[in-house]
Amino acid sequence: SRVALIEVGAGSAVPSLAAAAVGAFRTVVATDCFEEELALIRHNAGLNGKKLTSVARVDVSDAQMLARVVKEYASPSTSAHSVASGDGDGGDSPLLVLACDMSYDPEAILHLFASMRALVDAYPSRKPLLLFARSSNFAHMDTQTRLHAARHGFALLARSDARGSPGVIDSISESHLTPCADDAVSSFFFAPSVTRLAPDAAQDASVLRADLLDIEHE
């Protein structure tokens, strides 16, 4: 695959480690904003054969930081990993950003889409996609998430809901995970849109109505 995967707010980095293990992506970079989490990611990567391309710090409150990490680790023309593997330039290789643990923080969601906007502006030909996943504990955040997406020029491309998901886990400490009592998961694919939603009450209401329609059809 030519797709580069960047996980934001990775925590223990289970999705990144799984993606790296199956070898389905050209590049897999796990990121977090906390140094203790980055240390945990490196530890887990060591336990799993160090197959991650890299571990890097990304704080989405700095909207440019994600784009800088992509340039350093997931831009084929500059990445030492890609040059060593003989992949060539491939500057238009697709980007997939994964965020699985950010729904609990409304401000983090806002910053996430601002970072995605900066990524699109920096790499328009790579058409970055965002895979945003949450447990049903945070379903009440969906409308706000859609609004933040629209205001930064992203549209909901697809949604998938799963019940009885055995992979839903909670962090109970920096190094221990436990099964989550909530085993329902929703995943949302957001793609760059041709328009951006202005922060206007009438337009916000139209997005709210669209969310209600989504709920009625499910």
Salt bridges, closest charged atoms under 4 A:
ASP59 OD2 - ARG57 NH2 3.87
ASP62 OD2 - ARG68 NH2 2.84
ASP87 OD2 - ARG26 NH2 3.81
ASP92 OD1 - ARG2 NH2 2.95
GLU107 OE2 - HIS111 NE2 3.38
ASP121 OD1 - ARG117 NH2 3.32
ASP142 OD2 - ARG134 NH2 2.56
ASP161 OD1 - ARG159 NE 3.08
ASP204 OD2 - ARG151 NH2 2.59
ASP211 OD1 - ARG146 NH1 2.61
ASP214 OD2 - ARG146 NH1 2.77
GLU218 OE2 - ARG159 NH1 3.23
